[in-house]
C-alpha cells in the first residue's frame, strides 16, 4: 500500500469509492496512520464530488485533507467533525479553502481532531473558521480593555434580556475558539492563556452587570460603567488563571450613597447578573457562578457593604478566608470601590493573626490532600500536581507577606517570581516549579476539551490518552510512543514538583508559630544542654545536629569564651528563621551552614552584615545555595568576599555578556596599566571572577549545560585574545605579524568545562624571513603566560601537542606550512581532530585560511575501509590506555564505553564520512542535529545521542563545580554517591534511599549510546 514512501492515493481512492469492500491492504495502510472510520471519509468524498471536479478531489483535496487529518490528535475524530462541518455549511467554499491553504487544512483538522468543544463550536458557527485564515488574529493576544469594550457595546445595543444572554454566549464561544487555537496551535505559555480566559470572564461579567443594572433603571455609562457596586473576582478568576471549564468565584461589594440604590436593588441586579451568566440556553452557558467565597459563605447576603465586610473579617474571619483573600481582584463594576476592597483584602490576608491562621489552614489542607490524593493520574490533586504547587506558593506568600509586600501577588507564576526575588526560593526552584505548573495547567486545560465530560484525571483509555498526548505536541519517536513520551514528562514534572514542594512547605521554626521566639532563644542559649534543644532543628536534615548547633552558637555569640554585643546577637536572631529555612532546602545542610559560618568569619562587620542579610533574604539564599552545593565556589567566595558585592546585584543572575562586551571590559581594565606583567595579573584576577560568575549562574539554574560550556569557552577565547595582545606588545615585530590562535577539541567545539585544558594551534601568514622566529616567540609567550601562576592566580593550561609532528616540533607554522604537512604527512586521526577546529583569537583572516586548509584535508577525502579501521584502532587505544578499568570506585562518564568520548567520536567520524557536502559542525550537539537533518543519522538516534550527551556533560560539569575536582568522575561509594546525587538535582529523599538508581540510569544511558556507536562505527576485532 506504500508508494515512494507515501500512501498510494489511487488505490485508496478506489478502495473507498468502489463497490466492493476496501481491500485489507487499504484498511491496514489507513489504520497505520490512525484512520479507521472509512465510512466517514466515504461520506466526505461523496459530498465533495457534488461540488468539485473529480480530478480536483482525487489528486488535490482528498490527499491534502487526509494528510492533515493524520497530523491531528485523533484522525477519526477530525474526519467526523469535518464531515459535520461540511454538511453544516454545504457548498464548495470550505473544500476549496482546504485545497488552497495547507496551513488552514492542518490547523482546522487539528482543532477538529482534539475535542468536542471546538468541533461543536465550529459546526454551530462555521464563520469561526475564518479565524484560522488570518494568522495575525491568532498571533497576538487581545487586550482586556478591547474585549470588554467590544462586548459591552454589543450588549448595550440590545434591549431584550434573552437576546442579550445569547449574544454573551456566542461572543464567549467565539473568543474561546480563538484562545484554544492559540493554545493548541501556537503553544502559547499557559500564563498567557489563563490570563486571556480570565479577561473573557471579566468582559462577560462587566457586560452582564451593565445590562442588569440598566434593566433596573440604574445609570450605565457608554463603556458600561456602573457606580456604587464592585464585582470582586476570587479564586482562579481573581488570580487571572481561569481554565476552560472553570466556575467563576465572586463576591459583590456595595458602597452606600445618599442618592444611590439601596441594598435590595443591588441584590436584584446581582441575581439577574448571575442568572444571565449561569442559566443554560440553546446557546449554552456563559460561566457557572459561585458566591460561596463571600462573607458567611452560602448563608450570607449576595451584596455587602465595604464597612460590613471589614467588620466581618475583623470579628469572624476564618483561616480559609485569609487564603482566599490573597487572590481578590476587582474584575467589574465600580473600580474605585473594588480598589478599596482589594486594600482591605490585603490588610486582612497578610495581617499577623489571619496570616498565622492561613498558614495553619493551608498546612492542614495539604495534609488532608496528601491522605486522599494517591492517584498518580490526578493532575490537580495528585502528588506533585497543581494543588501541591499552589498550596506551597500561597503558604510562602502568607508566611512572608506579613512583612514583605513584594510577595503579595495573586497570579501563581508572578508569585513564584516575587518569592524568588525575596529569597524565599531559588531561581532554579522557581524555574522548575514554573515549568511544572505550566505543563500541568496545559494538561488540565486539554483534559477539559476531551470529547467526554471534562475531567482533571488522565484517561485510562489508550485512545483518549494518545489523543491528549498528540494534542500536547508529542509524537512517536524511536522506541517511545507519543503516549510514552508524554507520561515520561508527566512523571518527571510531578516528581520534581512534589519534592520541591515538600521541602519548601515547612519551615524548621515557622515564623508564625507561637513558640518560635522561645525555640530560637533556647537554641541560641549557650547554657542550654545540646541534647535538650537540638530537637528544634529536627526539620533540618543535618547529619550532625550537635555540630550545627555549635556553628549557630558561634554565629550568635562568637568563639567561647568571647560574647558578641547584644546588638549582634539580636541581629542574628532576626535572620535565623530565614537562614534555617534556606539551609533546610539544600542538598547538604551541614555544608551550607559550615560555609555560611566561614564566610561570616571572613566578611567582618558582623552586626551591619547581619542587618543587611535580614533585609535582603535573597543573599542568604544565595550564600546557602553556594555552600550547600559547591565546595569550589564556596572556597572562592570565602577567599574573595568582595565578590558578594557583584553577586547581590539583581542583574548578576541573568547577565550573559557577549564576546565583544567581555573584550571591552578587559580592554578598559588594562588601559590604565602600563606594565605587561600588571596587565596579565589583572587578567588572571578578572578571569577568576568571571569563572565564579559562570559557576554561580550554573548552580542557580540560569544556564543549561550547553550554555555553561559555551560561556566558559567564550571566557577562554577572550583571555587568549588578551594574551595575544600582550604578546604583540612584548615582542618586536609581533604587532605587524598576521597571527592567529585556533582551538581544537572542546575549545574548538565551544564545550569546555570548568577544568579543561585548551587544545590550540598557532598559525601565521607572512613571507617575511623573520616571521617564523617572531611567531615562535609569540606562541611561547602565550603558552608561558597562560600557565604561569602568580599571587593573582593563573589562566589556563594550554596544550599544543595536536600540532603537526606533535610535541617535539616547532610551535608555529604558516598557513602554507600546514597545507604542505596535511597534504604529505597528515594522519587519519588528525582528520577527526580537525573536525573541531575553530579560530578563537588573533587575525580572523589567518584563522579562516587555516580552517579552509584543514577542512579540505578532514572532509574532502573519502573514508575507505583502511582509514576507518585505523580510526577504530585509535579510539580503542584511547579506551584501553586512558580508562582505568581497575578503578571500581568511580564511573568515568567521559571514557566509559557509551560515554562522552563515544558520542564525540561518532559525530566526528560521521561528518568526515559525509564528505564535501556534509555537515561541518565543531560543536558536538550541533553536529548531531546537523547529521540528522542531512540524513546521515536517523532522527531518533540523533535525539537519543543529543539528550544523553547533554546529560553526561551536565553531570561532568556539576561534579567539577560542586566537588571541586578537576575530573568528572562519579564516586560510587554510598556516602559520596548520595552527596553527588543530591548536588546533581536529584530528589533528596531518593538520593538518600536509592543513590544507586542514579548509577543504574547512567549505565543504561551508556549502554544505549554504545549500541548506536557499535552499529554505526563498529569495534576493533
Secondary structure, DSSP 8 states (H G I E B T S, - for coil): -EETTEE-HHHHHHHHHSSS---HHHHHHHHHTT---HHHHHHHHHHHHHHS-HHHIIIIIHHHHHHHHHTSS-HHHHHHHHHHHHHHH-SSHHHHHHHH-HHHHHHHHHHHTT-HHHHHHHHH-GGGGHHHH-HHHHHS---HHHHHHHHHHHHHT--SHHHHHHHHHHHHHHHHHHHHHHHHHH---HHHHHHHHHHHHHHHHHHHHHHHHHHTT----TT----SEEEEEEHHHHTT---TT--EEEEEEE---TTS--HHHHHHHHHHHHHHHHS-BTTB-S--EE-TTSTTGGGS-SEEEHHHHHHHHHHH--HHHHHHHTT-EEEEE-HHHHHHHHHHHHHHHTSHHHHHHHHHHHHHHHHHHHHH---TTBTTTSTTSHHHHHHHHHHHHHHHHTT-GGG--SSHHHHHHHHHHTTSS-HHHHHHHHHHHHHHHHHHHHHTTSSSS--SB--SSHHHHHHHHHHTT---BTTB-HHHHHHHHHHHHHHHHHHHHHHHH--TT-TTSTTHHHHHHHHT-TTS-HHHHGGGGTTS--S-HHHHHHHHHHHHH-STT----HHHHHHHHHHHHHHHHHHHTSS-HHHHHHHHHHHHHHH--HHHHHHHHHH-HHHHHHHHHHHHH-HHHHHHHHHTGGGHHHHTSTTTTT----HHHHHHHHHHHHHT--SHHHHHHHHHHHHHHHHHHHHHHHHTTSS-HHHHHHHHHHHHHHHHHHHHHHHHHHSTTTTTS-EEEEEEHHHHTT---TT--EEEEEEE----TTHHHHHHHHHHHHHHHHH--BTTB----EE-TTSTTGGGS-SEEEHHHHHHHHHHT--HHHHHHHTT-EEEEE-HHHHHHHHHHHHHHHHSS---HHHHHHHHHHHHHHHHHHS-TT--SEEETTTSTTSHHHHHHHHHHHHHHH-TTS---SSHHHHHHHHHHTTSS-HHHHHHHHHHHHHHHHHHHHHHHHHT-SS-EEE-SHHHHHHHHHHTT--HHHHHH-THHHHHHHHHHHHHHHHHHHHHT----
